Amino acid sequence: MNSAATPGIDAGRRRRQLPAELSAFVGRTDELAALAGLLRRGRHVTVTGPGGVGKTRLALRAGADAANRYADGARLVELSGLADAALLPVAVAQSLGLRGRDPRPARAAVLDHLRGQRLLLIFDTCEHLTAAVARFAAQLLRETDGITILATSRQPLHVAGEQVLRLGPLPVPEAGRDPAPGGAVELFATRAAAAAGGFTVSDAELPDVIRICRRLGGLPLGVELAAVRVRALPLSELADRLDAGFSVLAAARRGAVPRQQTLRAAIDWSYGLCSEAERAVWARLSVFAGPFDLAAARDVAACPLVPAGQVGDVLADLVDKSVVLRGDGLGDDLADGPGASYRLTGPVRDYGAEQLAAAGQEADARQRHARRYRRMARSFLRHLLADDQAARLGELGAEHADLSAALEHGFAADQAGRRRDAARLATALLPYWLMTGRLREGIRWQDAVLASAGALTDESSTGSSAGPSTGWSAGSSAAVSDADSALAAGALASRAVLGAMLGRPEAVTDARAAIAVAARSGDDRAGGLGYLALQLALGLGLGPGPGPGGCQESAAAAAQARPLLAGAGSDAARRWLDIQLGLASALGGSCTAAVAAGRRALAGLGPGERWLHGYARITAALALYRQPGRRPDCAAAAGEALSAMQDLGDPVGQAYALEVLGWLAADDGRLERSAWLLGAAQARWELAGGRLGGNPVMEGHRARSAAAAARVLGAGRCAELHARGAGPPIEQIVELAVAADDALPSVPAPRTAWDDLAGTAAGRGGAAGQQDAEELTSREREIAALVAGGLSNRDIADRLFVSRRTVDAHLNHIYAKLRISSRVQLTIWERDVRPGAPPDKLSPVKRA
């Protein structure tokens, strides 16, 4: 199709026909390879993506790399400053050097000149001239056979034979994760080092860099503009100011075209290309804090200008124009389909929010958004114990950012009705806070409910145990409504349950206050939940003092809770009460009563219900642990609980199960295994914010096991094993925790997020590297190469037609064999250590 280059133009000159790069090219290895393949397979490729994502830079690099394949090289036609579509042929003629040399009309002169050429023609910034460029490109491809067109645009040109490469933002790691080579963090560090000589990113500063890059949505333009600001601002202050808005990036880049001088200008350009309907939907979609699907978009974006039935078509147009991106992660596109996920980058979302506020539509869009998530919460509650419990919890967890946004904006609203709706959502999500281990977050939202409903009683405000006072007040004197009292009772009870799980003594005070307020408002459900919380807190030993009195009050609370919960139709809460009673029996030494309570809790439930099943097995394990000769049964129960909690992703339930397994290992003299298991449990306790419900009996078992390991292994070895237990993903922990042998992962815990990778590679080269390479299977070597190429685990799974979990498992085995702990280290090993590895892999940013 494209003839080989001839000696008519030397290779260097062909490359010099394009503008020279003025700064280091970072990342985009996969995209460059994909673009090179598309250019080989066809004659028209369009790179699309949002403003500031780096389309021009990628096209110019790809053009320079491919120029030697074209006898007449490559030429750039810059269109951003061209306002009149009729002048397109003139712009092309000028880029080809034909102006003043050919008296014919520009179109005829260009076509005649190019008929004998072997040339790559790059049309840059076509989105405002798509129709004109599409017509010209179609004619050019018909009337020549040696011209290849590479275009950049925020939307495809929709020409026959066009191949489209969608360019997404650069990947940004989650907080606490190693940054990927070639991602937004490396771009920031590279540009910051160029802007401020000697600048490096230290371990302590890495979280701020990640926060900056996430706030900017991984958009290269925004990252580069932010990096320049390190000359004037500390990283922490820059991150804080970006959280408040993007004005800190308002300074223009000298020498750039106007649309690339500021992030605002790039987004203004996109907004100007949108229709009124597209602008309206863009603005209303800005209320989403995270990814959303088509159903969510219809719920929120429908308005008089765009009825619900038309939202899908307008959304498709916004995707076409790269305003809305497909995918659930930065730089991670997903395929189209009914379950397709969409998102806005941070700067595009903030711009839309400005337009929404200016149009006076924010309150309506926020109300629609909040209603959607209240419906989701109610649906989750109605099907709380269904066989698809794990899937439903996963669906709700995927919406966590928007649940938080709905609560935040609801409590901040001026209207009392919106604040009450937010309060109802916060209390309805109690099972969600519990099942996901977000205990502290759940407490924070109950605090917001109470602050919104009115000042607490003196007793609950001061933490006194003298009993709640009888009056409620809103502000200084206004009476609190019955509705607000009922909401406050529910929030007090919810806060008591969450606090008891964290081992907070004030849970007892909250529970008693909830009972009193619920009695005044006549809310049986809140009253029953208050008694349930009181029983849990007292059963865990959080009352003012241990002894028979506490046990008697705990039993009395359970007796009060059961009829109230039954009358309110709270089947799940009544079953959870049985779990609590089983736990109290287990801690009191009554194995028979504990097992019987667990059976009552599970009666009639299908096997797909995992949360109550998991806690019933935890209760059984705790009871069996104190029974002579029942250690195998105890281990089996703890293993079953761990598997159930893995299915749900409940870190608290996982931690309880790991604790019991750790105690058993210590009692059996398997002290390395015990230290590793307790480290794995502790990592999950830290996620939740408490440990073992503050119960002294369970804490005693843990302390005895930890002391036994420390006496034999030493503090240093125990610390190492704790760190190793905290590191692996839960899938690997479960696999090893339930295994009969003492196999432990051989991967040491990473020292820092920015390990000295060059030193690691140098220290493990030569024969050692050869030995490690021979230990890897062919599939492991294949996955290692793909990781080094910058692919995510999801991308690797798609390419190899395997599951994401399979790729995760392979990576864990690779890490263990190579004695490394991160993707960045694996990239270095693939580049510098493995014999025969391809050269010129991306270099990760070194730590300071």
C-alpha positions, 0 to 999 in steps of 0.5 A: 500500500505504502511504497518503501522510502527512496533515497530522494529524501534522507531519513533525517530530513523526513523526520525534520519535516515535523516539529521537533519535540521540546520536552521528553516524551513520557509513556504511551508505549501501548498507544504508540504501538497501536497507532503504528499498527493502524497506520500499517493496516490502513490509509486513514487513522483518527486519534480522538480524545478529550482536550489536553489528553495529548493527541497532537503529541502522540500523532507527531511522535507516531508520525516521526517514527513512521516517516521513514516508511514514506518516500516523501516523509510526513507533513503537519497541517495545523488547523486549530487557528483555521476558522473558515472551512473554505480555507482548508485546501489553502492550509494544506497547500501552505503546509506542502509549500505550494503557496505562490508556486502554483497559480491554480485553486488550492484544492486542484493544486494540492490534489495534483501535487499529491497524486505522485507523492508517498506521504503521511499527512497529519491533520491536527485539531479537526473537531471544529471542521469535521465536515470539511476535513471529512470531505477533503480526506475522502476526496484525497484518498479516492484520487491518490494511492500513496497518501496516508492521513493521520488526523487528531480530533475530539470526535471521529470524522466518520469517513469510510475506511477511517480507523479510530484510536481513542486516547484516554487520560494517563493512568493514576494509581490509587493512594498507597499504590505504586505508580505505573511507568509512563503514567501521570505520576511519572509525567508530573515528576519529569515535567516538575524536574524540568521546571525546577532544576533538581526537583525530585519526588520523595516518599512523603510527597508521593501521596500529594502527587497522586492526589494532584494527578487524580484531581486532574483526571490524568489529563497530560495538559493539566498535569504539565500545567500543575508540574510547572507550579512546583517552582512557586508552591509546595506540593501539599499546598498545590494539591489543596488548592487544586481540591478547591478549584483549578484557578491555580493553573490559570497562568498561560503557557507561552508559545502554545496555541490558545486552546492549549495555553490553559486547561480552561481554554481547552475545555472552553473549546470543547464546550463551544463545539457542543449543541444546546442539548449536549451542553445541558446534559454535560452540565447535569452529568457533572453531579456524578462524582464517579462512573455512571451508566446509561440508566443513571444518566437518564435518571439525572440528565433528563430535563425539559430540553432533553427528555429521558428518552433522548438522553442516550442519544445525546450521551453518545454524542458527548462520547463521540466528542470526547467530553464524556469518556467510557470506562471506570478508571483513568485511562481504562476504556470499556466496550459499549453495551448496556452495562457500559460505564461513563465518566467525566474527568475532574476538570470537565466535571467542574466546568459542567458544574459551573454551567449547571449553577449558572443555569439555575438547574443545580438543585433539580439535578442534585435532587434527581441524583439523590433520589436515585441513590435513595432508591438504590439504598432501599432496594439493597435493604429490601433484598439484604438477605437474598442469594445475590447479596454479594453482587448487590453489595458490589453494585452499591460499592461501585457507586460509593463516590456518588453515595458520598456526594448525595449525602454531602450535598444533601446535608449542605442544602438550604432546604429542610426536605433535602437534609431529611432525605440525606438523613434517611439515606445515611441511616438506611445505609447502615448494613452497607457501612457494616458489610464494607467495613466503612465503620468510621465513615458510617459514624461520620454520616450519623453525626451529620444526621444528628447535627442536622436534626438538632442539638443532642441532649446534654447526655449524648453531647457530653458522654454522660451515663446519667441517662438522656434528658427529655427535651430536644432543641433545634438551634437555640429554641425551636422545637424539633419535629417528630420526623427529626426526632425519629431520624435522630433516634435512627442515627443514634442507634446506627452510630451505637451499632457502628461504634460497638463494632469499633469497640467504642464505650460511648456506644452504650450511651448512644444506644440508651439515648436512641431508646429514649428518643425512639420511645418519645417519637413512637418509632419501634424500628429505631427503638428495636435497633437501639436495644440491639445496639445496647445488647451488642455493646454490653455483650462485647464488654463495653459497659461501665463495668464487667460482671453479672449486671452487665450480662443481665442488662445485655439479656434484657436488651435482647428481650426488648429488641426482639418484639420491637424489631418483629413489629417493624418487620426487620427480619435482617435485624432480628437475625443479626440479634441472634448472631450477637447473642451467639457471640455473647455466648461464645465469649461467655464459654457456652458453645452449645448456646452460641451454635444454636443462636447461629442456627436460628440466625441462618434458618431459611436463608439460601447459601448465597447470603454470605454476611450472616453465614460468615458471622455465624461461622465466626461465632462458632469458631470463637465458641469452639476455640475454647473447647478442648479437642475441637480445634479442627472444627474451629479451624474449619469454621474460621476458614468457611467464615473467611471465604464468605467474607472474601466474597463480600469484601468485608474487612472486619469479618475477614479480620475476625476469621484471620485472628482465630486462625492465628491463635490456633497456629500459635497454640500449635507451635506454628509461630511464623504462620501465626505472626503472618496471620495476625499481620494480615488481620491487623491490616484489615482492622486498620481499614475499619478503625478498631480491633476485636470490638474492644473485647478483653477476652479476644484481645487476650487471645491475640496478646498471648499468641503474639507474645509466644511468637515474639519469644521464639522468633524475636521482634524483628522476625515477627515484624517482618512476618506481620508486614508480609501478611499485610501485603498480599491481596485477599485472594492469596491470603485466603488461599494460604490461610485455609491451607493445611501446610505452613506455606507463606508468600515469599514476597517481602513487604515493599519498603516504600512506594519508590524503592531504589529500583536501579539498585535492586536490578543491579544487585540481582543481575547476572546469573541470579537473574538468569535463574529467576527467568528460568523459574518463570513459566512461559505464561508468566514470562508473557505476563511479565512482558505485558506488565513491563509494556504498561498494560493493566491487569484488566488489559492483560486479561482481555488480551490473553482471554483469561479472567482478571483473577487469573492474571492477579494470581500469576502476578503474585507467583511472579513476585514470589519467584523474583522476590520483588513486590511491585509492577515497577520492580517487575518492569525494571527486571524485565528491562535490565535483568532478564536476558534477552529482554527488549531494550528501551523500556520505560524508566520509572521515576526514581525516588528522591 
